[in-house]
């Protein structure tokens, strides 16, 4: 019973992390910069006033909603792992474990391929789900 609870908690944590990445795209400032403008206040020999404008923006603000497509991939894969592990734990599915491991491998590969952008943030999802797959118990044969 203890392994099942750990598996559920780890799967839930992996799914929540993947979902948090989507939310972060809307609220976490990842771009920043500043612009300086000069404005003369008078005729020749007048004073010049410089105005500095600093800004920060989020991933969605800078790139539009299309940025949510690659962020939805870890959420979908985490949901698939959750379903496969649930089938393994509750019904003793022979295919639940292998399907979960294949999806975790795809998620780890996705993290590697997108390593310099979102991959660093997706990797913990793969680790949490892989650990969950490792500790998920197989249901007894009579549970089928």
C-alpha positions in Angstrom: 0.0 0.0 0.0 2.9 2.4 0.7 4.4 2.0 -2.7 1.1 2.8 -4.3 0.8 6.0 -2.4 4.3 7.0 -3.3 3.6 6.2 -7.0 0.4 8.3 -6.9 2.1 11.2 -5.2 5.0 11.2 -7.6 2.7 11.0 -10.6 0.6 13.8 -9.3 3.7 15.9 -8.7 4.9 15.3 -12.2 1.6 16.2 -13.7 1.3 19.3 -11.5 4.8 20.4 -12.5 3.9 20.0 -16.2 0.7 22.1 -15.6 2.7 24.7 -13.7 4.9 25.2 -16.8 1.8 26.2 -18.8 0.7 28.7 -16.0 4.2 30.0 -15.8 4.1 30.9 -19.5 1.4 33.4 -18.6 2.7 34.9 -15.4 6.5 34.5 -15.0 8.5 37.3 -16.6 11.3 35.8 -18.7 12.2 38.7 -20.9 13.5 42.1 -19.8 15.0 45.1 -21.3 15.1 48.9 -21.4 14.8 51.6 -23.9 16.2 55.1 -23.7 14.7 58.1 -25.5 16.1 61.6 -25.6 13.9 64.6 -26.0 15.1 68.2 -26.4 13.1 70.7 -24.3 14.0 73.9 -26.2 15.5 75.5 -29.2 19.2 75.3 -30.0 21.3 75.0 -26.8 18.3 73.8 -24.8 18.5 70.9 -22.4 17.9 67.3 -23.3 15.9 65.0 -21.1 16.6 61.3 -21.3 13.8 58.9 -20.3 14.6 55.3 -19.5 11.8 52.7 -19.8 12.4 49.3 -18.3 10.1 46.4 -19.2 9.5 42.7 -18.5 7.3 40.4 -20.3 6.1 36.8 -20.2 6.6 34.0 -22.7 3.0 34.3 -24.0 3.2 38.1 -24.1 6.3 38.0 -26.2 5.6 35.0 -28.5 1.8 34.7 -28.5 -0.4 31.7 -27.7 1.5 29.4 -30.1 4.1 29.0 -27.4 1.6 26.9 -25.5 1.8 24.1 -28.1 5.2 22.8 -26.9 4.2 23.4 -23.3 1.1 21.2 -23.7 3.2 18.2 -24.8 4.5 17.4 -21.3 1.0 17.8 -19.9 -0.4 15.3 -22.4 2.4 12.9 -21.9 2.1 13.1 -18.1 -1.6 12.4 -18.3 -0.8 9.3 -20.5 1.7 8.1 -17.9 -0.8 8.6 -15.2 -3.5 6.6 -17.0 -1.0 3.8 -17.8 0.2 3.5 -14.2 -3.3 3.7 -12.9 -4.2 0.7 -15.1 -1.2 -1.2 -13.9 -1.8 -0.5 -10.2 -5.6 -0.9 -10.1 -6.3 -3.5 -12.8 -2.9 -5.3 -13.1 -2.6 -4.4 -16.7 0.4 -6.1 -18.4 0.8 -3.1 -20.7 0.5 -0.3 -18.2 4.1 -0.5 -17.0 5.8 -0.7 -20.5 3.5 2.0 -21.9 4.4 4.3 -19.0 8.1 3.7 -19.5 7.9 4.3 -23.2 6.1 7.6 -22.6 8.6 8.6 -19.9 11.4 7.9 -22.4 9.7 10.1 -25.0 9.3 12.8 -22.4 13.0 12.6 -21.5 13.9 12.8 -25.2 11.6 15.8 -25.6 13.5 17.4 -22.6 16.8 16.6 -24.3 15.8 18.0 -27.7 14.4 21.2 -26.2 17.2 21.4 -23.7 18.2 25.0 -24.3 14.7 26.3 -24.2 12.1 24.6 -22.0 13.9 21.2 -21.7 15.5 22.2 -18.4 12.1 22.8 -16.9 10.5 19.6 -18.4 13.3 17.3 -17.2 11.9 17.2 -13.6 8.6 15.9 -15.0 10.4 13.0 -16.7 12.3 12.2 -13.4 9.2 12.3 -11.3 7.2 10.2 -13.7 10.1 7.7 -14.2 10.4 7.3 -10.4 6.7 6.9 -10.2 6.8 4.1 -12.8 9.6 2.4 -10.9 7.6 2.2 -7.7 4.1 1.5 -9.0 3.0 -1.9 -7.8 1.3 -4.4 -9.9 -2.3 -5.2 -8.8 -3.0 -8.7 -7.8 -4.3 -11.1 -10.5 -7.7 -11.2 -9.0 -8.2 -7.4 -9.3 -8.6 -7.8 -13.1 
